[in-house]
Amino acid sequence: MSQSFPSVHHRLRNDRGLTSTFALAAGILLLSAWLAWAFLARVTRYEISDSARLEVDTAPYPIQANISGRLLHSSLVLGKEITAGDVLAEIDTQAEELSLREEQTRLGELQPQIDAVRAELQAQSEGKSDERKILALSQNGARAQYQEADAQATLAEEELNRANRLRAEGIMSVADAERARAAAQSKRAAAESLRAGMSRLEPELIVREKDRDVKSKETQAALAKLQAEARTGAESVRRLEYEIERRKIRATVSGRLAECASLRPGSHINEGDKLGVILPSGKLQVIAEFQPSAALGKLHPGQPGSLRLQGFPWAQYGTVPTRVARVADEIRDGKVRVELSVARNFPSRIPPQHGLPGSVEVAVEQISPAKLVLRSAGEIVGAR
């Protein structure tokens, strides 16, 4: 018995030494593996947004009232598909329509007056030309008559000369010679009268033309006044048509009514009131807002990310793959705006709808765990 105890004791001492050696080796191996992982492994570091939202890449178009007035009709229905140019609401245009009909009536009455004055002006112009033609004919006729009367007067004067010679020779009586003298003087007087009448034709025509020109100018002035009134009336018609059109609120783009005010016919609308929002069709994108310390200098176009939507747990529905498209360079309201494009492989169980809220994680770098721990420790110390 006394001999067996030392043997057992010796064996136990050998077993403890072997176990300690194995434990030390295992600890060194684990520490080496941990250090190798801490310095050689790479983990992805993410920056998480404060907020994010799915939006269509085309900007929504607000529907605003162009003018104040009483609502006459509204076809604003939430979710309704509309086409550019569709009338969404109408404001009462009764006063403008009455004024428009008055202007159109007055404009319609002016046109016959303008046509009549134009016809009168044309008749005056034609009358002036006709008078010139008549003058030419009258001058030709008067010239022919004068030439005939002049020839007869010349013949009578020749007969008077012959009668004077015959009287001087005593062949013709004094009475016959006096009759010859009287005939010659009468024919000469008639010829001179015709010549005077012929010379009066041109001045008389000039006087009549001056009178006609004065009347023509008066007619032209009346025509210009009527035309000015017609132009003013046409401008008034166009202005009233524009005012009526302004009271028709039309869709500026095609799309879907994403928002609309509750309006009833007869309610008063003020100019600039927002009546709704048109959401055009387009590709979805993610608009996220980050803290400046998380975005500036860290987020760059092309970095991958993932969108987790509120109301759709990511463990059940998955996440939406995204990629940074644009990063704002300025801070607005204490946040940095980041736009991310959405990958085509959108999870089929999540409805791709404009306005879904969520948060975005963007992979910014690959870093070793040791460096990550040291950086976190430095941030904690710096924060203190």
C-alpha positions in Angstrom: 0.0 0.0 0.0 2.8 2.4 0.9 4.6 1.6 -2.4 1.5 2.1 -4.6 0.8 5.7 -3.4 4.0 7.3 -4.6 3.5 5.6 -8.0 0.0 7.0 -8.3 1.1 10.4 -7.2 3.9 10.4 -9.8 1.5 9.5 -12.5 -0.9 12.3 -11.5 1.9 14.9 -11.7 2.7 13.7 -15.2 -1.0 13.9 -16.3 -1.3 17.5 -15.0 1.8 18.7 -16.8 0.5 17.2 -20.1 -2.9 18.8 -19.6 -1.4 22.2 -18.9 0.8 21.9 -22.0 -2.2 21.1 -24.2 -4.3 24.0 -22.6 -1.5 26.4 -23.2 -1.1 25.3 -26.8 -4.8 25.5 -27.4 -4.9 29.0 -25.9 -2.0 30.2 -28.0 -3.7 28.7 -31.1 -7.0 30.4 -30.4 -5.3 33.7 -29.6 -3.4 33.5 -32.9 -6.5 32.6 -34.8 -8.4 35.5 -33.2 -5.6 38.0 -33.9 -5.3 36.7 -37.5 -9.1 37.2 -37.9 -9.0 40.6 -36.2 -6.2 42.0 -38.5 -6.7 40.0 -41.7 -10.4 39.5 -42.0 -12.6 42.1 -43.7 -16.1 43.1 -42.6 -18.4 45.5 -44.4 -19.3 48.7 -42.7 -22.7 50.3 -43.4 -24.1 53.8 -43.0 -27.8 53.9 -42.2 -30.1 56.7 -43.3 -32.3 58.6 -40.9 -35.2 58.2 -43.4 -35.8 56.9 -46.9 -38.7 56.9 -49.3 -39.6 55.2 -52.6 -40.4 57.8 -55.2 -40.9 58.1 -59.0 -37.9 59.6 -60.7 -40.1 62.1 -62.4 -41.1 65.0 -60.2 -44.8 65.1 -59.1 -46.7 68.0 -60.6 -48.9 70.1 -58.2 -52.4 71.1 -59.4 -53.0 74.7 -58.5 -55.9 77.2 -59.1 -54.9 79.8 -61.7 -57.5 82.3 -60.4 -60.0 82.8 -57.6 -63.6 82.1 -58.1 -66.6 79.8 -57.4 -66.0 76.1 -58.2 -68.4 75.0 -60.9 -67.3 71.4 -61.5 -64.6 69.1 -60.3 -63.4 65.7 -61.6 -60.6 65.2 -59.0 -60.8 61.6 -57.9 -57.9 60.1 -55.9 -56.1 57.4 -57.9 -57.7 58.4 -61.2 -55.6 58.0 -64.3 -55.5 61.3 -66.3 -54.1 62.5 -69.6 -52.3 65.8 -70.2 -54.9 68.4 -71.1 -57.9 66.8 -69.3 -60.1 69.3 -67.5 -59.9 68.6 -63.8 -61.9 71.5 -62.4 -63.9 74.5 -63.7 -64.4 77.8 -62.1 -67.6 79.9 -62.8 -67.2 81.8 -66.1 -70.7 83.3 -66.4 -69.6 87.0 -66.3 -66.8 86.4 -68.8 -69.0 84.5 -71.2 -71.6 87.4 -71.1 -68.8 89.9 -71.9 -67.5 87.6 -74.6 -70.9 87.4 -76.3 -71.3 91.2 -76.2 -67.9 91.7 -77.8 -68.6 89.1 -80.4 -71.9 90.8 -81.3 -70.3 94.2 -81.5 -67.5 92.8 -83.6 -70.0 91.2 -85.9 -71.8 94.6 -86.4 -68.5 96.3 -87.2 -67.7 94.1 -90.2 -70.6 95.2 -92.4 -69.8 98.8 -91.7 -66.1 98.2 -92.7 -67.2 96.5 -95.9 -69.6 99.4 -96.8 -66.8 102.0 -96.2 -64.4 100.0 -98.2 -66.9 99.8 -101.1 -67.4 103.6 -100.8 -63.7 104.1 -101.0 -63.4 101.9 -104.0 -66.2 103.7 -105.7 -64.5 107.0 -105.1 -61.3 105.7 -106.6 -63.1 104.4 -109.6 -65.0 107.7 -109.9 -61.8 109.6 -110.0 -60.5 107.4 -112.8 -63.8 107.7 -114.7 -63.7 111.5 -114.5 -60.2 111.4 -116.0 -61.5 109.4 -118.9 -64.5 111.7 -119.4 -62.2 114.7 -119.3 -60.1 113.2 -122.0 -63.2 112.6 -124.2 -64.6 116.1 -123.4 -61.3 117.7 -124.3 -61.2 115.8 -127.6 -64.8 116.8 -128.4 -64.2 120.4 -127.4 -61.0 120.5 -129.4 -62.8 119.2 -132.5 -65.6 121.7 -132.1 -63.1 124.5 -131.6 -61.2 123.5 -134.7 -64.5 123.4 -136.7 -65.5 126.8 -135.3 -62.1 128.3 -135.9 -62.2 127.0 -139.5 -65.6 128.7 -140.0 -64.4 131.9 -138.4 -61.4 131.9 -140.7 -63.6 131.4 -143.7 -65.9 134.1 -142.6 -62.9 136.5 -142.1 -61.7 135.7 -145.6 -65.2 136.4 -147.0 -65.1 139.7 -145.0 -61.9 140.7 -146.7 -63.3 139.8 -150.1 -66.4 141.8 -149.3 -64.3 144.8 -148.3 -62.5 144.7 -151.6 -65.7 144.4 -153.5 -67.2 147.3 -151.6 -64.1 149.4 -152.2 -64.5 148.6 -155.9 -68.2 149.5 -155.6 -69.3 146.1 -156.6 -70.9 145.1 -153.2 -73.2 147.2 -151.2 -72.4 148.6 -147.8 -75.1 146.4 -146.2 -73.7 143.2 -147.7 -70.3 144.1 -146.4 -71.6 144.8 -143.0 -73.4 141.5 -142.9 -70.1 139.8 -143.9 -68.4 141.7 -141.1 -71.0 140.6 -138.6 -70.8 137.0 -139.7 -67.0 136.9 -139.3 -67.1 138.5 -135.9 -69.9 136.1 -134.7 -68.0 133.0 -135.9 -64.8 134.2 -134.4 -66.5 134.9 -131.1 -68.1 131.4 -131.2 -64.6 129.9 -131.8 -63.1 131.8 -128.9 -65.9 130.8 -126.7 -65.2 127.1 -127.5 -61.6 127.6 -126.8 -62.3 129.2 -123.4 -64.7 126.3 -122.5 -62.0 123.8 -123.5 -59.4 125.5 -121.3 -61.8 125.4 -118.3 -62.2 121.6 -118.4 -58.9 120.9 -116.8 -59.1 123.3 -113.8 -62.7 122.2 -113.1 -61.5 118.6 -113.0 -58.7 119.5 -110.7 -61.2 121.2 -108.3 -63.5 118.2 -108.4 -60.5 115.8 -107.8 -59.5 117.9 -104.8 -63.0 117.6 -103.4 -63.0 113.9 -104.1 -59.6 113.5 -102.4 -60.9 115.3 -99.3 -63.9 113.1 -99.2 -61.6 110.0 -99.8 -59.4 111.0 -96.9 -62.5 111.4 -94.7 -63.6 107.9 -95.8 -60.2 106.5 -95.1 -60.2 108.0 -91.7 -63.6 106.5 -91.0 -62.3 103.1 -92.3 -59.2 103.3 -90.1 -61.4 104.1 -87.0 -63.7 101.1 -87.7 -60.7 98.8 -88.3 -59.1 100.0 -85.0 -62.4 99.3 -83.2 -62.4 95.8 -84.9 -58.9 95.1 -83.7 -59.7 96.3 -80.2 -62.8 94.1 -80.2 -60.8 91.1 -81.5 -58.2 91.6 -78.7 -61.0 91.8 -76.2 -62.5 88.6 -77.5 -59.1 86.8 -77.2 -58.6 88.2 -73.7 -62.0 87.0 -72.6 -61.4 83.6 -74.2 -58.1 83.5 -72.3 -59.8 84.4 -69.0 -62.4 81.7 -69.6 -59.7 79.1 -70.4 -57.8 80.2 -67.2 -60.8 79.1 -65.2 -60.5 75.6 -66.6 -57.9 73.8 -64.5 -56.2 71.2 -66.8 -53.7 68.4 -66.2 -50.3 69.5 -67.2 -48.9 65.9 -67.6 -50.3 62.4 -67.8 -50.3 60.3 -64.7 -52.2 59.3 -61.7 -53.9 61.6 -59.1 -51.7 60.8 -56.0 -53.4 63.5 -53.9 -56.5 65.7 -54.3 -58.4 68.1 -52.1 -62.0 67.5 -51.2 -63.9 70.0 -53.3 -67.6 70.5 -53.8 -69.4 72.6 -56.5 -70.1 76.1 -55.2 -67.1 76.3 -52.8 -64.8 79.3 -53.2 -61.2 78.7 -54.5 -58.4 81.2 -54.1 -55.7 81.7 -56.6 -52.7 79.5 -55.8 -54.7 76.9 -53.8 -53.2 73.4 -54.1 -56.0 71.2 -55.4 -54.0 68.0 -55.9 -50.8 66.3 -57.1 -50.3 64.4 -60.4 -47.8 61.5 -60.2 -46.4 60.8 -63.7 -45.3 57.3 -64.6 -41.6 56.5 -64.4 -38.9 54.4 -62.8 -38.8 54.1 -59.0 -35.9 55.5 -57.0 -35.0 55.9 -53.4 -34.6 59.3 -51.8 -32.8 59.0 -48.5 -31.6 61.5 -45.9 -28.4 60.9 -44.0 -26.6 62.7 -41.2 -23.7 64.8 -42.6 -21.2 62.8 -40.7 -22.5 59.6 -42.3 -22.7 60.9 -45.9 -20.2 63.6 -46.7 -16.9 62.0 -47.8 -18.3 58.5 -47.3 -21.1 58.0 -49.8 -20.2 58.0 -53.5 -22.1 57.1 -56.7 -22.0 53.4 -57.4 -21.9 52.1 -53.8 -24.4 49.2 -53.2 -27.1 49.4 -50.6 -30.3 47.9 -49.5 -33.7 49.3 -48.7 -35.8 48.0 -45.8 -39.4 49.1 -46.0 -41.5 49.9 -43.0 -44.5 47.6 -42.8 -42.7 44.8 -44.7 -40.4 43.0 -42.3 -37.1 42.2 -44.1 -36.9 38.7 -42.6 -40.2 37.9 -44.4 -40.2 40.1 -47.5 -36.5 40.7 -48.0 -34.8 43.9 -48.9 -34.7 46.0 -52.1 -31.3 46.2 -53.7 -30.2 49.7 -54.5 -27.1 51.6 -55.7 -26.1 55.2 -54.9 -26.8 57.4 -57.9 -26.3 61.0 -56.6 -25.1 62.6 -53.3 -25.9 66.2 -52.5 -23.0 68.5 -51.7 -24.9 70.8 -49.5 -26.7 70.2 -46.2 -30.4 71.0 -46.1 -32.4 71.1 -42.8 -29.5 69.4 -41.2 -29.6 66.4 -43.5 -27.8 65.3 -46.7 -30.0 64.1 -49.6 -28.9 60.9 -51.3 -30.6 59.5 -54.4 -30.3 55.7 -55.0 -31.4 53.7 -58.1 -33.5 50.6 -57.6 -32.4 47.3 -59.0 -34.6 45.5 -61.4 -34.9 42.4 -59.2 -37.5 44.1 -57.0 -39.0 41.6 -54.4 -42.2 40.4 -56.0 -44.1 40.3 -52.7 -43.5 44.0 -52.1 -45.8 46.3 -54.2 -43.5 48.8 -56.0 -45.5 51.9 -55.0 -44.5 55.5 -54.8 -44.3 56.8 -51.3 -43.3 53.6 -49.4 -41.1 54.7 -46.3 -38.2 52.8 -45.0 -34.4 53.1 -44.3 -31.4 52.5 -46.4 -28.1 50.7 -45.5 -25.2 51.6 -47.8 -21.9 49.6 -47.8 -19.2 52.3 -47.5 -16.0 50.2 -47.0 -14.3 46.9 -46.1 -12.4 47.1 -42.9 -10.7 44.7 -40.5 -12.3 44.0 -37.1 -9.3 45.3 -35.2 -9.4 48.6 -37.1 -13.1 48.9 -36.5 -12.7 48.3 -32.8 -9.9 50.9 -32.6 -12.0 53.4 -34.6 -15.0 52.9 -32.3 -12.9 53.3 -29.3 -11.4 56.5 -30.7 -14.9 57.9 -31.4 -16.0 57.0 -27.8 -13.0 58.8 -26.3 -13.4 61.7 -28.6 -17.1 62.0 -27.7 -16.1 62.2 -24.0 
